[in-house]
Amino acid sequence: MALVKDNLLLYAVRGSLGDQFTIYERNDQIIIAKKRGPSKKKPTKKQLEARYKMKIAAAYAIAILQDPELKAYYKSLAGPGQNAYNMAVKDAYKAPEIQNIRFEEETVVVTAKDEFRVASIDIRVVDAAGSILERGKAVLGRNGVDWHYKIANLPPGGKVVVVAVDLPGNETVREVRLE
């Protein structure tokens, strides 16, 4: 890869030159790189999964660019050489992480984080038979990381199901068995 500076010949040239070079612009710099061709290897299962995940992330990024508020949010998080589209793809590619679930008397406290923002935490209380006794949304605490949900009763042998959702709609589910 070569960076081109102050070259009148390549100033307005973009694209490929034969099967040798590709010329493109990024961050107001002209870049010349070796032209890449398609791989001759069959993609692995992990590669196919990554491609599908990237396709979904790119579709999300294109859709959010239509919303001025979300576009401004992602643009505010962009660093040098990045834009709102890049940040939206990055956000859509990774699901939020539930770091901890603890009980403080009748309250479930969920610690969750996402590189960008956790949009909501849903809590379901399920009894031993699998019936949902209670469900609701947790409320974000003052520290911006812990989410709180007050439970009416904790059934013995049941479980609490926690679902963390980020802006693109990625979900992470964790269960805690009650004894």
Secondary structure as a PSIPRED ss2 file (coil, helix, strand):
# PSIPRED VFORMAT (PSIPRED V4.0)

   1 M C   1.000  0.000  0.000
   2 A E   0.000  0.000  1.000
   3 L E   0.000  0.000  1.000
   4 V E   0.000  0.000  1.000
   5 K C   1.000  0.000  0.000
   6 D C   1.000  0.000  0.000
   7 N C   1.000  0.000  0.000
   8 L C   1.000  0.000  0.000
   9 L C   1.000  0.000  0.000
  10 L C   1.000  0.000  0.000
  11 Y C   1.000  0.000  0.000
  12 A C   1.000  0.000  0.000
  13 V C   1.000  0.000  0.000
  14 R C   1.000  0.000  0.000
  15 G E   0.000  0.000  1.000
  16 S E   0.000  0.000  1.000
  17 L E   0.000  0.000  1.000
  18 G C   1.000  0.000  0.000
  19 D C   1.000  0.000  0.000
  20 Q C   1.000  0.000  0.000
  21 F E   0.000  0.000  1.000
  22 T E   0.000  0.000  1.000
  23 I E   0.000  0.000  1.000
  24 Y E   0.000  0.000  1.000
  25 E E   0.000  0.000  1.000
  26 R E   0.000  0.000  1.000
  27 N C   1.000  0.000  0.000
  28 D C   1.000  0.000  0.000
  29 Q E   0.000  0.000  1.000
  30 I E   0.000  0.000  1.000
  31 I E   0.000  0.000  1.000
  32 I E   0.000  0.000  1.000
  33 A E   0.000  0.000  1.000
  34 K E   0.000  0.000  1.000
  35 K C   1.000  0.000  0.000
  36 R C   1.000  0.000  0.000
  37 G C   1.000  0.000  0.000
  38 P C   1.000  0.000  0.000
  39 S C   1.000  0.000  0.000
  40 K C   1.000  0.000  0.000
  41 K C   1.000  0.000  0.000
  42 K C   1.000  0.000  0.000
  43 P C   1.000  0.000  0.000
  44 T C   1.000  0.000  0.000
  45 K H   0.000  1.000  0.000
  46 K H   0.000  1.000  0.000
  47 Q H   0.000  1.000  0.000
  48 L H   0.000  1.000  0.000
  49 E H   0.000  1.000  0.000
  50 A H   0.000  1.000  0.000
  51 R H   0.000  1.000  0.000
  52 Y H   0.000  1.000  0.000
  53 K H   0.000  1.000  0.000
  54 M H   0.000  1.000  0.000
  55 K H   0.000  1.000  0.000
  56 I H   0.000  1.000  0.000
  57 A H   0.000  1.000  0.000
  58 A H   0.000  1.000  0.000
  59 A H   0.000  1.000  0.000
  60 Y H   0.000  1.000  0.000
  61 A H   0.000  1.000  0.000
  62 I H   0.000  1.000  0.000
  63 A H   0.000  1.000  0.000
  64 I H   0.000  1.000  0.000
  65 L C   1.000  0.000  0.000
  66 Q C   1.000  0.000  0.000
  67 D C   1.000  0.000  0.000
  68 P H   0.000  1.000  0.000
  69 E H   0.000  1.000  0.000
  70 L H   0.000  1.000  0.000
  71 K H   0.000  1.000  0.000
  72 A H   0.000  1.000  0.000
  73 Y H   0.000  1.000  0.000
  74 Y H   0.000  1.000  0.000
  75 K H   0.000  1.000  0.000
  76 S H   0.000  1.000  0.000
  77 L H   0.000  1.000  0.000
  78 A C   1.000  0.000  0.000
  79 G C   1.000  0.000  0.000
  80 P C   1.000  0.000  0.000
  81 G C   1.000  0.000  0.000
  82 Q C   1.000  0.000  0.000
  83 N C   1.000  0.000  0.000
  84 A H   0.000  1.000  0.000
  85 Y H   0.000  1.000  0.000
  86 N H   0.000  1.000  0.000
  87 M H   0.000  1.000  0.000
  88 A H   0.000  1.000  0.000
  89 V H   0.000  1.000  0.000
  90 K H   0.000  1.000  0.000
  91 D H   0.000  1.000  0.000
  92 A H   0.000  1.000  0.000
  93 Y H   0.000  1.000  0.000
  94 K C   1.000  0.000  0.000
  95 A C   1.000  0.000  0.000
  96 P C   1.000  0.000  0.000
  97 E E   0.000  0.000  1.000
  98 I E   0.000  0.000  1.000
  99 Q E   0.000  0.000  1.000
 100 N E   0.000  0.000  1.000
 101 I E   0.000  0.000  1.000
 102 R E   0.000  0.000  1.000
 103 F E   0.000  0.000  1.000
 104 E E   0.000  0.000  1.000
 105 E C   1.000  0.000  0.000
 106 E C   1.000  0.000  0.000
 107 T E   0.000  0.000  1.000
 108 V E   0.000  0.000  1.000
 109 V E   0.000  0.000  1.000
 110 V E   0.000  0.000  1.000
 111 T E   0.000  0.000  1.000
 112 A E   0.000  0.000  1.000
 113 K E   0.000  0.000  1.000
 114 D C   1.000  0.000  0.000
 115 E C   1.000  0.000  0.000
 116 F C   1.000  0.000  0.000
 117 R C   1.000  0.000  0.000
 118 V E   0.000  0.000  1.000
 119 A E   0.000  0.000  1.000
 120 S E   0.000  0.000  1.000
 121 I E   0.000  0.000  1.000
 122 D E   0.000  0.000  1.000
 123 I E   0.000  0.000  1.000
 124 R E   0.000  0.000  1.000
 125 V E   0.000  0.000  1.000
 126 V E   0.000  0.000  1.000
 127 D C   1.000  0.000  0.000
 128 A C   1.000  0.000  0.000
 129 A C   1.000  0.000  0.000
 130 G C   1.000  0.000  0.000
 131 S C   1.000  0.000  0.000
 132 I E   0.000  0.000  1.000
 133 L E   0.000  0.000  1.000
 134 E E   0.000  0.000  1.000
 135 R E   0.000  0.000  1.000
 136 G E   0.000  0.000  1.000
 137 K E   0.000  0.000  1.000
 138 A C   1.000  0.000  0.000
 139 V E   0.000  0.000  1.000
 140 L E   0.000  0.000  1.000
 141 G C   1.000  0.000  0.000
 142 R C   1.000  0.000  0.000
 143 N C   1.000  0.000  0.000
 144 G C   1.000  0.000  0.000
 145 V C   1.000  0.000  0.000
 146 D E   0.000  0.000  1.000
 147 W E   0.000  0.000  1.000
 148 H E   0.000  0.000  1.000
 149 Y E   0.000  0.000  1.000
 150 K E   0.000  0.000  1.000
 151 I C   1.000  0.000  0.000
 152 A C   1.000  0.000  0.000
 153 N C   1.000  0.000  0.000
 154 L C   1.000  0.000  0.000
 155 P C   1.000  0.000  0.000
 156 P C   1.000  0.000  0.000
 157 G C   1.000  0.000  0.000
 158 G C   1.000  0.000  0.000
 159 K E   0.000  0.000  1.000
 160 V E   0.000  0.000  1.000
 161 V E   0.000  0.000  1.000
 162 V E   0.000  0.000  1.000
 163 V E   0.000  0.000  1.000
 164 A E   0.000  0.000  1.000
 165 V E   0.000  0.000  1.000
 166 D E   0.000  0.000  1.000
 167 L C   1.000  0.000  0.000
 168 P C   1.000  0.000  0.000
 169 G C   1.000  0.000  0.000
 170 N C   1.000  0.000  0.000
 171 E E   0.000  0.000  1.000
 172 T E   0.000  0.000  1.000
 173 V E   0.000  0.000  1.000
 174 R E   0.000  0.000  1.000
 175 E E   0.000  0.000  1.000
 176 V E   0.000  0.000  1.000
 177 R E   0.000  0.000  1.000
 178 L C   1.000  0.000  0.000
 179 E C   1.000  0.000  0.000
